[in-house]
Amino acid sequence: MRTAFYLLPLAMAPLFANDFWLVQILGRALSLGVIALSLTFLAAYLGVVSFAQTTMAGVAGYTVAYFGPNTVDVGYELPFYVILPLAMIMATLSGALIGLIARRSQGIYAIMITLAIAVAFFYFTRQNYSVFNGWTGFSGLRAPDIAGINLRAPVPFYLLCLGVAALSLVLVNGFIKSPLGLTIQAVRDEPKRVLAIGIPTTPVIVAAYAFAGFIAGSGGILNIWLQERISSFSVGLGPIVDILVIAVIGGLKHPIGAFIGAIAFVLLDTFAVDFIDRERFNTLIGLVLLAIIMGAPDGLHGLAKSWLSRSAKRPAKIKT
Amino acid sequence: MTFFLIVTLNGLTLAALYFLAASGFTLIFGLMRTVNMAHGALLLLGGYVGFEVAKTTGIWPLAILGGGLAAALVGAIIQFGILGRFQGDELRQTLASIALSIIMADLMLWFWGGITYQVAMPDALAGGFRLPLLGVGYATIRLVLIAFAIVVGIALWLVIAKTRLGAIIRAGVDDREMLRALGFDVAKIFVVVFALGGLLAGMAGVVAASALSISPGTDLQFLLSSLVVVIVGGMGSVGGAALGALLIGLAEQYGLAYAPTYGVVFTFAIMVLVLAVRPQGLLGRSEA
């Protein structure tokens, strides 16, 4: 019910929003939100703040770029119905692999290790030309026509982003209630007790990372269709920090926070230029991030929730 | 053979630089469990300030001191004003230090621009030095750098092992709460250690700006190397930082010399291998 409440106005957006808003604001926010969702999922339910979500998204993006249509003569083309599942599988596997490496690390240790993995991947893509085409990367990436619908057109692309975002939210909400999802939360809270009742923690942690890789991969594909290119900079520190900023601003406690943060970030990114020098955007976003961390550790979602519950309490007080 | 030895020397130079950068990082982490993601930004700031000092005074040791002190001051302000507020909430501290590093990097880009800087060195260090056994020349500054790292390492060890401050730091690493209960002003000690870590980072920045060069992006490069070095060596251990820096520095240079495309993979492979066998790092203590 509540999902439909949020979804309906968003689904109606093509009726009143122009193409710029549909693609550059909402479409971009939704695709970044899906990647941030994978981080929020790990943070909320496994208790790990991962810096490697952009890397997992990048793996899916690079797979689509290598096997899909591009303008740089690297890779070879496969039909899209092979590429897309392949990209998702690769992203899931990359998530599982990163989980395997970071499985024994929690808290700040996990941050350091996932950051090291992510930056190593960035340097690797920059130096490797046979698969990643190095510094230049891939350009001219085009979303395919599926069943006669041109996914490059604004409205279908926006609806695709919305559909993927809604689906991944539903998927996350379902997954955390499944036996595996509950075990993941048990590992977050009491790994030793989980071991004591005979459940090995490693497969559980790896599964959580793999699931996060799956989500991040779907966001990554949307993102490169939007950008129409991918290079080492797409998996560099800038985008890595952007995803973290989005997740933290929105709130790491609840999946919807990823999308709240993404909308806030994209709006700032697009319109900050009107009241601050474009060059100083990083200072602005850094200050916003610092203010959120210091003042509202549960992000905008936490702020909204406490504000809502406060205003909901007021009439109750009058009654008694 | 000569090539191999030159590569080894290059590796040692890099290791010295990595040790200087990572020692402050690991010191802060060891005492406060704070992952200071602004460490790279402090290093870069030290490098820039060192450049300015060298340009105005022309005295190289003064540049090292100036760069170190500037970074120490900013480090102390960061701990006193921001990170110290949520002591014990490591995740929030880490995120806040990331925010700080974004802001600092951007402000430094604004002030110093995107160009590459190199600190002017005194004539005695600027030339080459003929190595006695090999009969080839090698940049004097790089040999000085190795010596400098060794001196800093020994000094750091002396401070930690022999002085009162060192005893307090060691006590804090072992049991923070007990130290507080004994009446020590832990918050003040934290600020001092943060300043010390900043001093090391700033000096490393000036040295890096002399032996190599600095530009925007140097902060990330050294933050990453510090991360990998302390993950490999063991978080919080100065000896571990030395060992980790040695391994990573050598691996990177051998990789660069013998397999140029995949140099970074060697670094990464070492890290993964260590994590698989000893998750707490080679000289780190187990957390549990």
Contacts between the chains, C-beta under 8 A, distances in Angstrom:
chain1	res1	chain2	res2	distance
A	49	B	91	6.4
A	49	B	94	7.9
A	49	B	95	7.8
A	101	B	272	5.6
A	101	B	275	6.3
A	101	B	276	7.9
A	102	B	275	7.9
A	104	B	275	7.3
A	104	B	279	4.4
A	105	B	275	7.7
A	105	B	279	6.8
A	107	B	90	6.1
A	107	B	91	6.4
A	108	B	33	7.1
A	108	B	35	4.7
A	108	B	90	4.9
A	108	B	91	6.8
A	108	B	94	5.6
A	109	B	235	7.5
A	111	B	35	6.5
A	111	B	91	7.8
A	111	B	94	5.8
A	112	B	35	6.1
A	112	B	227	5.1
A	112	B	230	7.8
A	112	B	231	6.0
A	113	B	231	6.4
A	113	B	271	7.9
A	113	B	275	6.9
A	115	B	224	7.7
A	115	B	227	6.4
A	116	B	224	6.6
A	116	B	227	5.2
A	116	B	228	5.4
A	116	B	231	6.4
A	116	B	268	7.7
A	116	B	271	6.3
A	117	B	268	7.6
A	119	B	220	7.4
A	119	B	224	4.9
A	120	B	264	5.8
A	120	B	265	7.9
A	120	B	267	7.0
A	120	B	268	4.4
A	120	B	271	8.0
A	123	B	264	4.3
A	124	B	262	8.0
A	124	B	264	5.7
A	124	B	265	6.7
A	124	B	268	7.9
A	127	B	261	5.3
A	127	B	262	7.3
A	127	B	263	7.5
A	127	B	264	6.6
A	128	B	261	6.4
A	128	B	262	8.0
A	129	B	261	8.0
A	237	B	220	5.5
A	241	B	98	6.8
A	241	B	102	6.5
A	244	B	95	7.7
A	244	B	98	7.0
A	248	B	95	5.9
A	279	B	109	8.0
A	279	B	110	7.0
A	280	B	106	6.5
A	280	B	110	6.7
A	282	B	102	5.4
A	282	B	103	7.4
A	282	B	105	7.0
A	282	B	106	3.8
A	283	B	102	7.8
A	283	B	103	5.4
A	283	B	106	4.5
A	283	B	107	6.2
A	283	B	110	7.8
A	285	B	102	6.8
A	286	B	99	5.0
A	286	B	100	7.2
A	286	B	102	3.7
A	286	B	103	3.7
A	286	B	106	6.7
A	287	B	99	7.7
A	287	B	103	6.4
A	289	B	95	7.5
A	289	B	98	7.5
A	289	B	99	4.1
A	289	B	102	7.1
A	290	B	82	7.5
A	290	B	96	6.2
A	290	B	99	4.0
A	290	B	100	6.9
A	290	B	103	7.2
A	293	B	92	5.9
A	293	B	95	5.1
A	293	B	96	4.9
A	293	B	99	6.2
A	294	B	82	7.3
A	294	B	85	7.3
A	294	B	96	6.9
A	297	B	92	6.1
